[in-house]
Amino acid sequence: MRELVRRRTKFEPVAYLVGHREFFSLDFRVTSDVLIPRPDTETLVLELLELSKPFDAPKILDVGTGTGCIAITTAVNNSAATVTAIDISPAALNIAHANATQHNVADRVTFLEGDLFAPLDSSKPFDIIASNPPYIAEHEWESLQPDVRQHEPRQALVSGSDGLDVIRRVIAHAPNFLVPAGHLLLEIDTAQSDAVRNLLEAESALGNVRMINDLTGRPRVAVADKRGA
């Protein structure tokens, strides 16, 4: 107990101290190799599950999976879904795979190591692509709470001078990996909603852009559809 108290006095998050965090009523193993799942991301999962309903056997891609919370929660709640989950961090993938095994969906979730869409074959598109990408601007880093700044993985949080570098790359390449009328979902900072909407509307392959509000009524998830029947 003294050791846990000592670590907490250095702002180490409680989730890392106890080694797990609840998300969508499921328990996920966490370490300092992965971002701690947050309630905001449940907004994305709820929309993802709703959009997956019309598909008989939805093929879903989770870009930047971390703990695997999006991919695994989707597989648990839609037994017909098969999910591919990508992360650039081998350590994060180890955690995600352990979580998939714990929740008995490892046979329907495929984990791939790589930068965004790099490990994929565009000839095998997905019905839905979801991502909770890094979206904090470089200049915001020092103002983050110490438990985040000192302990959570920086590469899972920071994305260029305006926080949109990774989001731009996802928007640019996602249409190549979506079926016609497939869906793209992005978790965003609420302050970025106008900027992200503009980026999505500027991508000619995407349309029907809309924002989904979180429980506080603020825009949290950006959604767009690939054009085509």
C-alpha positions in Angstrom: 0.0 0.0 0.0 2.8 2.4 0.8 4.3 1.8 -2.7 0.9 2.6 -4.3 0.6 5.8 -2.2 4.1 6.8 -3.2 3.4 6.3 -6.9 0.1 8.2 -6.6 1.9 11.2 -5.0 3.9 11.3 -8.2 0.5 11.7 -10.1 0.5 8.2 -11.5 -3.1 7.5 -12.6 -5.1 5.2 -10.4 -5.9 3.0 -13.5 -2.2 2.3 -13.9 -1.8 1.6 -10.1 -4.6 -1.0 -10.1 -3.9 -2.3 -13.7 -7.4 -2.0 -15.2 -10.2 0.4 -16.1 -13.9 -0.1 -16.8 -15.2 0.9 -20.2 -18.7 0.2 -21.6 -19.3 -2.1 -18.5 -16.3 -4.2 -19.5 -13.0 -4.5 -17.6 -9.8 -3.6 -19.6 -6.2 -4.2 -18.6 -4.1 -1.1 -18.8 -0.5 -0.2 -18.4 1.6 2.9 -19.1 2.0 1.6 -22.7 -1.6 2.5 -23.5 -4.0 5.5 -23.2 -6.5 5.0 -20.4 -10.0 4.4 -21.8 -12.3 7.4 -21.1 -16.1 7.8 -21.0 -16.0 10.2 -24.0 -15.0 7.3 -26.2 -18.2 5.5 -25.3 -20.0 8.1 -27.5 -18.0 6.8 -30.5 -18.8 3.1 -29.6 -22.5 3.8 -29.3 -22.6 5.4 -32.7 -20.5 2.6 -34.2 -22.8 -0.1 -32.8 -25.8 1.7 -34.2 -24.3 2.1 -37.7 -23.3 -1.6 -37.7 -26.8 -2.8 -37.2 -27.9 -2.8 -40.9 -24.9 -5.0 -41.9 -25.4 -8.8 -41.7 -21.7 -9.3 -40.9 -20.0 -5.9 -40.5 -16.3 -5.6 -41.2 -14.9 -2.9 -38.9 -11.5 -1.3 -38.7 -10.2 0.4 -35.5 -7.2 2.6 -36.3 -5.0 3.3 -33.3 -6.5 0.7 -31.0 -4.5 1.2 -27.8 -6.1 -1.1 -25.2 -8.4 -2.4 -27.9 -11.5 -0.9 -26.1 -13.2 0.2 -29.3 -12.6 -3.0 -31.2 -13.3 -5.4 -28.3 -16.4 -3.6 -27.1 -17.8 -3.6 -30.6 -17.1 -7.4 -31.0 -18.6 -8.1 -27.6 -21.8 -6.2 -28.4 -22.2 -7.3 -32.1 -21.6 -11.0 -32.4 -21.7 -10.9 -36.2 -18.9 -8.3 -36.5 -15.3 -9.0 -37.4 -12.9 -6.3 -36.4 -9.3 -5.4 -37.5 -7.4 -3.3 -35.0 -4.2 -1.5 -35.9 -1.6 0.2 -33.6 2.0 1.4 -34.2 3.0 0.2 -30.7 3.9 -3.5 -30.2 3.5 -3.0 -26.5 0.0 -1.6 -26.9 -1.0 -4.5 -29.2 0.1 -7.0 -26.5 -2.2 -5.3 -24.1 -5.1 -5.2 -26.6 -4.6 -8.9 -27.5 -4.8 -9.9 -23.8 -8.0 -7.9 -23.4 -9.5 -9.6 -26.5 -8.7 -13.0 -25.0 -10.1 -12.0 -21.6 -13.4 -11.0 -23.3 -13.5 -14.1 -25.5 -13.4 -12.2 -28.9 -9.9 -12.9 -29.9 -11.2 -15.1 -32.7 -13.1 -12.1 -34.3 -10.5 -9.4 -33.7 -7.3 -9.3 -35.8 -4.5 -7.1 -34.5 -2.0 -5.6 -36.9 1.1 -3.5 -36.2 1.7 -0.4 -38.3 1.2 3.3 -38.9 -2.4 4.0 -39.6 -3.5 2.1 -42.8 0.0 0.8 -43.7 -0.6 -2.9 -42.9 -3.8 -3.1 -45.0 -4.7 -4.1 -48.5 -7.1 -1.6 -50.1 -8.7 -4.4 -52.1 -10.4 -5.6 -48.9 -12.4 -2.6 -47.8 -14.3 -2.2 -44.5 -17.9 -1.3 -43.8 -17.0 1.0 -41.0 -13.7 2.7 -39.9 -13.4 4.1 -36.4 -10.6 5.9 -34.7 -9.8 7.7 -31.5 -6.6 9.4 -32.8 -4.2 11.7 -31.1 -5.7 15.2 -31.2 -3.9 17.4 -28.7 -1.8 20.3 -30.1 1.9 20.5 -29.3 1.4 23.8 -27.4 -1.2 22.3 -25.2 1.0 19.5 -23.8 2.5 21.5 -20.9 -0.9 22.6 -19.8 -2.3 19.0 -19.4 -2.8 17.6 -16.0 0.3 16.0 -14.5 -1.2 12.5 -14.3 -1.7 12.7 -18.1 1.5 14.6 -19.1 3.8 12.6 -16.9 2.4 9.1 -17.4 0.3 8.5 -20.4 1.9 7.8 -23.8 2.6 11.1 -25.6 2.3 9.6 -29.1 -1.3 8.6 -28.3 -2.2 12.2 -27.4 -0.2 14.8 -29.4 -0.7 15.4 -33.1 1.2 18.4 -34.5 0.8 22.2 -34.0 -3.0 22.2 -34.2 -3.7 18.7 -33.0 -5.1 17.6 -36.4 -2.1 16.0 -38.1 -3.2 12.4 -37.6 -6.9 13.3 -38.3 -5.9 14.8 -41.6 -4.1 11.6 -42.6 -7.0 9.4 -41.5 -9.4 11.5 -43.5 -7.2 11.5 -46.6 -6.7 7.7 -46.7 -9.9 6.3 -45.1 -11.9 6.4 -48.4 -9.5 4.0 -50.0 -10.4 1.4 -47.3 -14.2 1.9 -47.2 -16.9 0.2 -49.2 -19.2 2.6 -51.0 -21.6 4.2 -48.4 -19.3 2.9 -45.7 -18.9 5.0 -42.5 -15.9 6.9 -41.0 -16.1 7.8 -37.3 -13.5 10.0 -35.5 -13.4 11.0 -31.9 -12.4 14.7 -31.6 -11.8 17.5 -29.2 -15.0 19.4 -29.0 -13.1 22.6 -29.8 -12.1 21.0 -33.1 -15.5 20.3 -34.4 -15.6 23.1 -37.0 -12.1 22.4 -38.3 -12.8 18.6 -38.6 -16.1 19.2 -40.3 -14.2 21.4 -42.8 -11.6 18.7 -43.4 -14.3 16.0 -44.0 -16.3 18.2 -46.3 -13.2 19.1 -48.3 -12.5 15.4 -49.0 -14.4 14.7 -52.2 -14.8 11.0 -51.6 -16.8 11.7 -48.4 -20.2 13.2 -47.8 -23.1 13.4 -45.3 -20.8 14.9 -42.6 -22.4 15.2 -39.2 -21.4 15.6 -35.5 -22.5 13.4 -32.6 -22.8 15.0 -29.2 -21.5 13.4 -26.0 -23.6 13.3 -22.8 -22.7 16.9 -22.0 -24.2 18.0 -25.4 -20.9 18.9 -27.0 -19.7 17.5 -30.4 -17.5 14.5 -29.7 -17.6 12.3 -32.7 -17.4 13.3 -36.4 -19.0 11.0 -38.9 -18.9 10.9 -42.7 -20.0 8.4 -45.4 -18.1 7.3 -48.4 -19.9 8.5 -51.5 -21.4 5.9 -53.8 -24.3 3.4 -53.8 
